[in-house]
Amino acid sequence: MRVMFVDDEQRVLDGIARMLFAFDCDWDVSYALGGPEALAAIEAEAVDIVVTDMRMPVMDGAELLQRVRQVAPATLRMILSGHTDADAALRALDVAHQFLSKPCEPAVLIAAIERLATLQRLLDDPQLRERVGRIGQLPPAPRVYAELNRLLADPNGDAKGAADILAGDPALGAKVLHLANSAFFGTKRSISDVRTAVTRVGLSMLRTLVLASEVFAGTQNQAAIAALQARALRASVLAARIAHGMADCDGVETAALLADVGLLPCLADATGAGGHAEVGAYLLGLWGLPVPIVEAVAFHHRPGEVETKRLGMVGVVHIAAALAGDAEPDMEFVGRFGRENKVHEWKKMADSLKGDSP
C-alpha cells in the first residue's frame, strides 16, 4: 500500500517518519514538502492514500485534495491538521474522506490508515473507487448517531442522556415516540415523553432508528426515500431476530439497516454500471464503520462469494434484506447451513413487520 504524507514543515515529516519506523508499518511511504510537490508526485504516480496538513502556503490541504480528486480520484484523501479557519474547513468537507486532529496519537493515525487499507483490499475495484472519488461531496457521517455512540461508550450513559441528545431534533424525537408506541414493542399504554420512549425502545434500537433517519434525510424524492427507509428498518429488526443467539453478529442490525445505502440518489453517479451494494459499502468504510459491517453490506446480494463455515453476519443481512424487500433469499446458500426450514418462519416475521414500520 502506497501512502503519502504532506506537510510544509520538514520537521513534521521527519517526526512522522520516526513514528512509522518505531511502529514498523509495512507501507510504501513517501513524503512531500508542500502541496505543489505532492501534486507533481501524484500526477507522475498515484498513491493509495494521501494524508495532508490543512494550513500550508501556496496550496493548502483542501486545494491539494481537490486537485488530487481530479487527477487521481481513486486515491483516498485524509486531512491531519491541528487548526483551520471556518472557510477552509468548509472547503475541506468537499474533498476529504476523513479528518484527524493534531496532535494525534500514533496508534490512532495508524489504525485509521489501516482501516482504509482494509477497505481497499475488501473492495478491490479501481473503477468503483474512481466513481466514488469523483463525487463532489459524500454524505456526511451522521452527527446524532455519532453522539449516541459516544453516549453508549460512556459507562454512565443512560436514557436521560439520550433524550437530551434528541432534544435538539424534534423530528427524531417524534419518530422515537412513534416506534415506542407501535406494535413492535407490544406496549399497552401510551408513551408521551421521549425519555420513557428511549427506555422502552432501548439504546441499541434507538441508535439504529437515528442512523436511518440521518442517512436517508435531505433527499428530493421523499416518497421513494420513505419507502427505502421503511424497508431498511424492517431489515434491521428482522436481522436482529434472525441473529439472536448467533456468534460473530455484533452490529448486524446496523449492517442490515444500511444494506441499500448505495441506492441513495446522491450516490447515483458512483453506482454506474456496478452494484449499489459495493458503492454503499465503500461509503460506510470511508465513514469508519467496522469492517464486518462493510463486508456484510458489500456482499449481501452475493453471500456465496464469502468464505464462511457459518451463516454469519453476511448471511443474516442477505436474508433480512431480501425478505424485507419481498425477494427470495439464496436458498442454495441458506441450505449450506441447514437453515432452509427456517425461511418460512422468517418470511412470516418480515410480513408481520410491514404494518408497523415507523
The 8 nearest C-alpha neighbors of each residue, nearest first, counted from 0:
[[1, 26, 27, 47, 2, 116, 46, 25],
 [0, 2, 27, 46, 47, 28, 26, 48],
 [3, 1, 48, 28, 49, 47, 46, 27],
 [2, 4, 49, 29, 30, 28, 50, 48],
 [5, 3, 50, 30, 51, 49, 31, 29],
 [4, 6, 51, 31, 30, 33, 32, 50],
 [7, 5, 33, 52, 32, 8, 51, 12],
 [6, 8, 33, 32, 55, 9, 5, 56],
 [9, 7, 10, 6, 11, 12, 32, 33],
 [8, 10, 12, 11, 13, 7, 32, 6],
 [9, 11, 13, 12, 8, 14, 15, 7],
 [12, 10, 14, 13, 9, 8, 15, 6],
 [11, 13, 15, 9, 14, 10, 16, 6],
 [14, 12, 10, 16, 11, 15, 9, 17],
 [15, 13, 11, 17, 12, 16, 10, 18],
 [14, 16, 18, 12, 13, 17, 19, 11],
 [15, 17, 13, 19, 14, 18, 20, 12],
 [18, 16, 20, 14, 15, 19, 21, 13],
 [17, 19, 15, 21, 20, 16, 14, 22],
 [20, 18, 22, 16, 21, 17, 24, 23],
 [19, 21, 23, 17, 18, 22, 16, 24],
 [22, 20, 18, 19, 23, 17, 24, 16],
 [21, 23, 19, 20, 24, 18, 105, 106],
 [24, 22, 20, 21, 19, 25, 18, 26],
 [25, 23, 22, 26, 19, 20, 21, 109],
 [24, 26, 23, 27, 0, 28, 19, 22],
 [27, 25, 0, 24, 28, 1, 2, 23],
 [26, 28, 1, 0, 2, 29, 25, 3],
 [29, 27, 2, 26, 3, 1, 30, 4],
 [28, 30, 3, 2, 4, 27, 31, 1],
 [31, 29, 4, 3, 5, 32, 12, 28],
 [30, 32, 5, 37, 36, 33, 4, 6],
 [31, 33, 7, 6, 5, 36, 9, 8],
 [34, 32, 7, 6, 36, 31, 35, 5],
 [33, 35, 37, 58, 36, 63, 38, 59],
 [36, 34, 38, 37, 33, 39, 58, 63],
 [37, 35, 39, 34, 38, 31, 33, 32],
 [38, 36, 31, 34, 40, 35, 39, 41],
 [37, 39, 41, 35, 40, 36, 42, 34],
 [38, 40, 42, 36, 37, 41, 35, 43],
 [39, 41, 43, 37, 38, 42, 44, 36],
 [42, 40, 45, 44, 38, 43, 39, 37],
 [43, 41, 39, 40, 44, 38, 45, 70],
 [42, 44, 40, 41, 39, 45, 38, 46],
 [45, 43, 41, 42, 40, 46, 39, 71],
 [44, 46, 41, 71, 42, 43, 47, 74],
 [47, 45, 1, 48, 2, 74, 41, 44],
 [46, 48, 74, 1, 2, 75, 0, 45],
 [49, 47, 75, 2, 74, 46, 76, 3],
 [48, 50, 3, 76, 2, 4, 77, 75],
 [51, 49, 77, 4, 78, 3, 5, 76],
 [52, 50, 5, 78, 79, 4, 60, 6],
 [51, 53, 80, 79, 6, 60, 78, 54],
 [54, 52, 60, 80, 59, 55, 51, 78],
 [53, 55, 59, 52, 60, 83, 56, 82],
 [54, 56, 59, 7, 58, 53, 57, 33],
 [57, 55, 58, 59, 54, 7, 33, 34],
 [56, 58, 59, 55, 34, 35, 33, 62],
 [59, 57, 34, 56, 62, 55, 63, 35],
 [60, 58, 55, 54, 62, 61, 53, 56],
 [59, 61, 53, 63, 62, 52, 51, 64],
 [60, 62, 91, 64, 63, 59, 90, 65],
 [63, 61, 65, 59, 64, 60, 58, 66],
 [62, 64, 60, 66, 65, 61, 34, 67],
 [65, 63, 67, 61, 66, 62, 94, 68],
 [64, 66, 62, 68, 63, 67, 94, 61],
 [65, 67, 69, 63, 64, 68, 62, 70],
 [68, 66, 64, 70, 69, 71, 65, 63],
 [69, 67, 72, 65, 66, 71, 70, 64],
 [68, 70, 66, 67, 71, 72, 65, 133],
 [69, 71, 67, 68, 72, 66, 42, 41],
 [72, 70, 67, 68, 73, 74, 69, 45],
 [73, 71, 68, 132, 129, 74, 133, 69],
 [72, 74, 129, 128, 71, 132, 75, 125],
 [75, 73, 47, 48, 72, 71, 46, 76],
 [76, 74, 48, 47, 49, 73, 96, 77],
 [75, 77, 95, 49, 96, 48, 74, 50],
 [78, 76, 50, 97, 95, 98, 96, 49],
 [77, 79, 98, 51, 50, 52, 80, 99],
 [80, 78, 99, 52, 100, 51, 98, 101],
 [79, 81, 52, 100, 101, 53, 82, 78],
 [80, 82, 101, 100, 102, 83, 79, 53],
 [83, 81, 80, 84, 54, 53, 101, 100],
 [82, 84, 87, 88, 54, 85, 53, 81],
 [83, 85, 87, 86, 88, 82, 89, 54],
 [84, 86, 88, 87, 89, 83, 90, 91],
 [87, 85, 89, 88, 84, 90, 83, 91],
 [88, 86, 90, 84, 89, 85, 91, 83],
 [87, 89, 91, 85, 86, 90, 84, 92],
 [88, 90, 92, 86, 91, 87, 85, 93],
 [91, 89, 87, 88, 92, 93, 61, 86],
 [90, 92, 61, 88, 93, 94, 89, 95],
 [93, 91, 89, 90, 94, 95, 88, 136],
 [92, 94, 136, 91, 90, 135, 95, 89],
 [93, 95, 91, 92, 65, 64, 96, 61],
 [96, 94, 76, 77, 97, 91, 92, 93],
 [95, 97, 76, 77, 285, 94, 75, 98],
 [96, 98, 77, 95, 78, 76, 99, 285],
 [99, 97, 78, 77, 79, 100, 95, 96],
 [100, 98, 79, 78, 80, 101, 97, 103],
 [99, 101, 80, 81, 79, 103, 102, 98],
 [102, 100, 81, 103, 80, 79, 99, 82],
 [101, 103, 100, 81, 104, 80, 99, 79],
 [102, 104, 101, 100, 105, 108, 107, 99],
 [103, 105, 107, 106, 108, 102, 101, 109],
 [106, 104, 108, 107, 109, 103, 18, 19],
 [105, 107, 109, 104, 108, 110, 103, 111],
 [108, 106, 110, 104, 105, 109, 111, 103],
 [109, 107, 111, 105, 110, 106, 112, 104],
 [108, 110, 106, 112, 111, 107, 113, 105],
 [109, 111, 113, 107, 112, 108, 106, 114],
 [112, 110, 108, 114, 109, 113, 107, 115],
 [111, 113, 115, 109, 114, 110, 116, 108],
 [112, 114, 116, 110, 115, 111, 109, 117],
 [115, 113, 117, 111, 116, 112, 110, 118],
 [114, 116, 118, 112, 113, 117, 119, 111],
 [115, 117, 113, 119, 118, 114, 112, 120],
 [118, 116, 114, 120, 119, 115, 121, 113],
 [117, 119, 115, 121, 116, 120, 122, 284],
 [118, 120, 116, 117, 122, 121, 123, 115],
 [121, 119, 117, 123, 118, 122, 116, 115],
 [122, 120, 118, 119, 123, 117, 294, 116],
 [123, 121, 119, 120, 124, 118, 277, 281],
 [122, 124, 120, 119, 121, 125, 118, 127],
 [123, 125, 127, 126, 122, 128, 119, 129],
 [126, 124, 128, 127, 129, 123, 73, 122],
 [127, 125, 129, 128, 124, 130, 73, 131],
 [128, 126, 130, 124, 129, 125, 131, 278],
 [129, 127, 73, 125, 131, 126, 130, 132],
 [128, 130, 73, 72, 132, 126, 127, 131],
 [131, 129, 269, 127, 132, 133, 128, 126],
 [132, 130, 269, 128, 133, 129, 134, 127],
 [131, 133, 72, 129, 130, 73, 134, 128],
 [132, 134, 130, 131, 72, 135, 129, 68],
 [135, 133, 136, 131, 132, 137, 130, 269],
 [136, 134, 133, 93, 137, 94, 132, 131],
 [137, 135, 93, 134, 138, 94, 92, 139],
 [136, 138, 139, 134, 135, 93, 265, 282],
 [137, 139, 136, 140, 265, 214, 141, 282],
 [140, 138, 141, 137, 286, 142, 136, 92],
 [139, 141, 286, 142, 138, 145, 214, 144],
 [140, 142, 144, 213, 143, 139, 145, 214],
 [143, 141, 145, 144, 140, 146, 213, 139],
 [144, 142, 146, 145, 141, 147, 209, 164],
 [145, 143, 147, 142, 141, 146, 210, 209],
 [144, 146, 148, 142, 143, 147, 141, 149],
 [147, 145, 143, 149, 148, 144, 150, 142],
 [148, 146, 150, 144, 149, 145, 151, 143],
 [149, 147, 145, 151, 150, 146, 144, 152],
 [148, 150, 152, 146, 147, 151, 145, 153],
 [149, 151, 147, 156, 153, 148, 152, 146],
 [152, 150, 148, 153, 149, 156, 147, 154],
 [151, 153, 149, 150, 148, 154, 156, 147],
 [152, 154, 156, 150, 155, 151, 149, 148],
 [155, 153, 156, 152, 151, 150, 157, 149],
 [156, 154, 153, 157, 150, 151, 152, 160],
 [157, 155, 150, 153, 154, 151, 160, 158],
 [156, 158, 160, 159, 155, 161, 150, 151],
 [159, 157, 161, 160, 197, 198, 194, 162],
 [160, 158, 162, 161, 157, 194, 163, 156],
 [159, 161, 163, 157, 158, 162, 156, 164],
 [160, 162, 158, 164, 163, 159, 165, 157],
 [161, 163, 159, 165, 194, 164, 160, 193],
 [162, 164, 160, 166, 161, 165, 159, 167],
 [165, 163, 161, 162, 166, 167, 160, 143],
 [164, 166, 162, 168, 167, 163, 172, 161],
 [167, 165, 163, 164, 168, 162, 169, 172],
 [166, 168, 165, 164, 169, 163, 172, 171],
 [167, 169, 165, 166, 171, 170, 172, 164],
 [170, 168, 172, 171, 173, 166, 167, 165],
 [171, 169, 173, 172, 168, 174, 165, 175],
 [172, 170, 174, 173, 169, 168, 175, 165],
 [173, 171, 169, 175, 170, 174, 165, 193],
 [172, 174, 176, 170, 171, 175, 169, 177],
 [175, 173, 177, 171, 176, 172, 178, 170],
 [174, 176, 178, 172, 177, 173, 179, 171],
 [177, 175, 179, 173, 174, 178, 196, 180],
 [178, 176, 174, 180, 175, 179, 173, 181],
 [177, 179, 175, 181, 180, 176, 357, 174],
 [180, 178, 176, 196, 177, 181, 200, 175],
 [181, 179, 177, 178, 176, 189, 190, 186],
 [182, 180, 178, 183, 179, 177, 184, 355],
 [181, 183, 185, 184, 355, 180, 186, 178],
 [184, 182, 181, 185, 355, 178, 352, 179],
 [183, 185, 182, 186, 181, 179, 180, 200],
 [186, 184, 182, 183, 187, 181, 180, 179],
 [185, 187, 184, 188, 180, 182, 181, 189],
 [188, 186, 185, 189, 180, 184, 182, 190],
 [189, 187, 186, 190, 180, 185, 191, 179],
 [188, 190, 180, 191, 187, 186, 179, 176],
 [191, 189, 192, 180, 196, 188, 195, 176],
 [190, 192, 189, 193, 176, 196, 195, 180],
 [193, 191, 194, 195, 190, 196, 176, 197],
 [192, 194, 196, 195, 162, 197, 176, 172],
 [193, 195, 197, 162, 196, 192, 159, 158],
 [196, 194, 198, 197, 193, 192, 199, 190],
 [195, 197, 193, 199, 179, 194, 198, 176],
 [198, 196, 200, 194, 195, 199, 201, 158],
 [197, 199, 195, 201, 196, 200, 158, 194],
 [200, 198, 196, 197, 201, 179, 195, 184],
 [199, 201, 197, 198, 179, 196, 204, 205],
 [202, 200, 198, 203, 204, 199, 197, 205],
 [201, 203, 205, 204, 206, 197, 200, 158],
 [202, 204, 206, 205, 201, 207, 200, 151],
 [205, 203, 207, 206, 202, 201, 200, 208],
 [206, 204, 202, 208, 203, 207, 201, 209],
 [205, 207, 209, 203, 204, 208, 202, 210],
 [208, 206, 204, 210, 205, 209, 253, 211],
 [209, 207, 205, 211, 210, 206, 204, 212],
 [208, 210, 212, 206, 211, 207, 144, 205],
 [209, 211, 207, 213, 208, 212, 144, 214],
 [212, 210, 208, 214, 209, 213, 215, 207],
 [211, 213, 209, 210, 215, 214, 216, 208],
 [212, 214, 216, 210, 215, 211, 141, 209],
 [213, 215, 211, 216, 212, 210, 141, 260],
 [214, 216, 213, 212, 211, 224, 228, 217],
 [217, 215, 213, 214, 218, 212, 224, 211],
 [216, 218, 219, 215, 213, 221, 214, 220],
 [219, 217, 216, 220, 221, 215, 264, 224],
 [218, 220, 221, 217, 264, 224, 222, 223],
 [221, 219, 223, 222, 218, 224, 264, 225],
 [220, 222, 224, 223, 219, 225, 218, 217],
 [223, 221, 225, 224, 220, 226, 227, 219],
 [224, 222, 226, 225, 221, 220, 227, 228],
 [223, 225, 227, 221, 226, 222, 228, 220],
 [226, 224, 228, 222, 223, 227, 221, 229],
 [225, 227, 229, 223, 224, 228, 230, 222],
 [228, 226, 224, 230, 225, 229, 231, 223],
 [227, 229, 231, 225, 226, 230, 224, 232],
 [230, 228, 226, 232, 231, 227, 356, 225],
 [229, 231, 233, 227, 228, 232, 323, 226],
 [232, 230, 256, 228, 234, 229, 233, 227],
 [231, 233, 235, 229, 234, 230, 256, 228],
 [234, 232, 230, 236, 235, 231, 323, 237],
 [233, 235, 319, 231, 237, 320, 323, 232],
 [234, 236, 252, 256, 255, 232, 238, 233],
 [237, 235, 239, 233, 238, 234, 232, 240],
 [236, 238, 234, 240, 239, 235, 319, 233],
 [239, 237, 241, 235, 319, 240, 236, 252],
 [238, 240, 236, 242, 237, 252, 241, 243],
 [241, 239, 237, 243, 238, 242, 236, 348],
 [240, 242, 238, 239, 243, 237, 315, 345],
 [243, 241, 239, 245, 240, 238, 244, 315],
 [244, 242, 240, 245, 241, 239, 238, 248],
 [243, 245, 242, 246, 241, 248, 240, 239],
 [246, 244, 242, 243, 248, 247, 311, 241],
 [245, 247, 248, 244, 311, 249, 242, 243],
 [248, 246, 249, 311, 245, 312, 250, 291],
 [249, 247, 312, 251, 246, 250, 311, 245],
 [248, 250, 251, 247, 246, 312, 252, 291],
 [249, 251, 253, 252, 248, 254, 292, 291],
 [250, 252, 254, 248, 253, 249, 312, 255],
 [253, 251, 235, 255, 250, 254, 239, 238],
 [252, 254, 256, 250, 251, 255, 257, 207],
 [253, 255, 251, 292, 257, 256, 252, 258],
 [256, 254, 235, 316, 258, 252, 257, 253],
 [255, 257, 231, 235, 253, 254, 258, 232],
 [258, 256, 260, 254, 255, 259, 253, 231],
 [257, 259, 296, 255, 256, 260, 254, 276],
 [260, 258, 261, 257, 262, 276, 279, 275],
 [259, 261, 257, 279, 262, 263, 258, 276],
 [260, 262, 279, 275, 259, 278, 263, 276],
 [263, 261, 260, 259, 275, 264, 266, 267],
 [262, 264, 261, 265, 266, 260, 267, 215],
 [265, 263, 267, 266, 262, 218, 261, 268],
 [264, 266, 263, 267, 268, 138, 137, 218],
 [267, 265, 269, 264, 268, 263, 261, 270],
 [268, 266, 264, 270, 269, 265, 263, 271],
 [269, 267, 266, 270, 271, 130, 134, 265],
 [268, 270, 130, 131, 266, 267, 271, 278],
 [269, 271, 267, 275, 273, 268, 278, 274],
 [272, 270, 273, 269, 268, 267, 274, 130],
 [271, 273, 270, 274, 269, 275, 268, 127],
 [274, 272, 271, 270, 275, 127, 277, 278],
 [273, 275, 276, 277, 270, 278, 272, 271],
 [274, 276, 261, 278, 277, 270, 262, 279],
 [277, 275, 297, 279, 274, 278, 261, 296],
 [276, 278, 297, 280, 279, 275, 274, 281],
 [279, 277, 275, 281, 261, 280, 276, 270],
 [280, 278, 261, 282, 276, 260, 281, 277],
 [281, 279, 293, 277, 297, 283, 282, 278],
 [280, 282, 284, 278, 279, 283, 277, 285],
 [281, 283, 285, 279, 284, 280, 286, 278],
 [284, 282, 286, 280, 285, 281, 288, 293],
 [283, 285, 287, 281, 286, 282, 288, 293],
 [284, 286, 282, 287, 283, 96, 281, 97],
 [287, 285, 283, 284, 288, 140, 282, 97],
 [286, 288, 284, 285, 283, 289, 114, 111],
 [287, 289, 284, 283, 286, 290, 292, 293],
 [290, 288, 292, 291, 287, 293, 284, 114],
 [289, 291, 293, 292, 294, 288, 284, 118],
 [292, 290, 294, 293, 289, 295, 312, 250],
 [293, 291, 254, 295, 290, 294, 289, 296],
 [292, 294, 290, 280, 296, 291, 295, 284],
 [295, 293, 297, 291, 292, 296, 290, 298],
 [296, 294, 313, 292, 298, 297, 293, 299],
 [297, 295, 258, 293, 299, 294, 280, 298],
 [296, 298, 277, 276, 294, 280, 295, 299],
 [299, 297, 301, 302, 300, 295, 296, 294],
 [298, 300, 317, 296, 302, 301, 295, 297],
 [299, 301, 298, 302, 317, 276, 297, 321],
 [302, 300, 298, 303, 299, 304, 317, 305],
 [303, 301, 298, 304, 299, 305, 314, 300],
 [302, 304, 305, 301, 332, 306, 298, 329],
 [303, 305, 302, 301, 306, 298, 307, 300],
 [306, 304, 303, 302, 307, 298, 313, 301],
 [307, 305, 304, 308, 303, 302, 309, 313],
 [308, 306, 309, 305, 310, 311, 303, 304],
 [307, 309, 310, 306, 336, 311, 335, 305],
 [310, 308, 311, 307, 336, 314, 335, 312],
 [309, 311, 314, 336, 315, 312, 308, 313],
 [312, 310, 309, 314, 313, 315, 248, 247],
 [311, 313, 315, 248, 314, 251, 316, 295],
 [312, 314, 295, 316, 311, 315, 299, 317],
 [315, 313, 310, 317, 312, 311, 316, 302],
 [314, 316, 312, 318, 317, 313, 238, 319],
 [315, 317, 255, 319, 313, 318, 314, 320],
 [316, 318, 299, 314, 315, 320, 319, 313],
 [319, 317, 315, 321, 328, 316, 320, 322],
 [318, 320, 234, 316, 238, 322, 321, 317],
 [321, 319, 234, 323, 317, 318, 322, 316],
 [320, 322, 326, 318, 324, 319, 323, 328],
 [321, 323, 325, 324, 319, 326, 320, 318],
 [324, 322, 234, 320, 321, 325, 233, 230],
 [323, 325, 322, 321, 326, 320, 230, 234],
 [326, 324, 322, 323, 321, 327, 349, 346],
 [327, 325, 321, 322, 324, 328, 323, 320],
 [326, 328, 321, 322, 329, 325, 330, 318],
 [329, 327, 318, 321, 330, 326, 317, 322],
 [328, 330, 332, 331, 333, 327, 318, 317],
 [331, 329, 333, 332, 328, 334, 339, 327],
 [330, 332, 334, 329, 333, 335, 339, 328],
 [331, 333, 330, 334, 329, 335, 303, 302],
 [334, 332, 330, 335, 331, 338, 339, 336],
 [333, 335, 337, 331, 339, 336, 332, 338],
 [336, 334, 332, 333, 337, 331, 338, 310],
 [335, 337, 334, 338, 333, 310, 309, 332],
 [336, 338, 334, 335, 339, 333, 340, 341],
 [337, 339, 341, 340, 336, 333, 334, 342],
 [338, 340, 334, 341, 342, 333, 337, 330],
 [339, 341, 338, 342, 343, 337, 344, 334],
 [342, 340, 344, 339, 338, 343, 345, 346],
 [341, 343, 345, 344, 339, 340, 346, 338],
 [344, 342, 346, 345, 341, 347, 340, 339],
 [345, 343, 347, 341, 346, 342, 348, 340],
 [344, 346, 348, 342, 347, 343, 349, 341],
 [347, 345, 349, 343, 348, 344, 342, 350],
 [346, 348, 350, 344, 345, 349, 351, 343],
 [349, 347, 345, 351, 346, 350, 344, 352],
 [348, 350, 346, 352, 347, 351, 323, 322],
 [351, 349, 347, 352, 348, 353, 346, 354],
 [352, 350, 348, 349, 353, 347, 354, 355],
 [353, 351, 349, 355, 350, 354, 233, 356],
 [354, 352, 350, 355, 351, 356, 349, 233],
 [353, 355, 352, 356, 351, 350, 182, 357],
 [354, 356, 352, 353, 357, 182, 181, 183],
 [355, 357, 229, 353, 354, 352, 233, 232],
 [356, 178, 355, 177, 174, 229, 181, 232]]
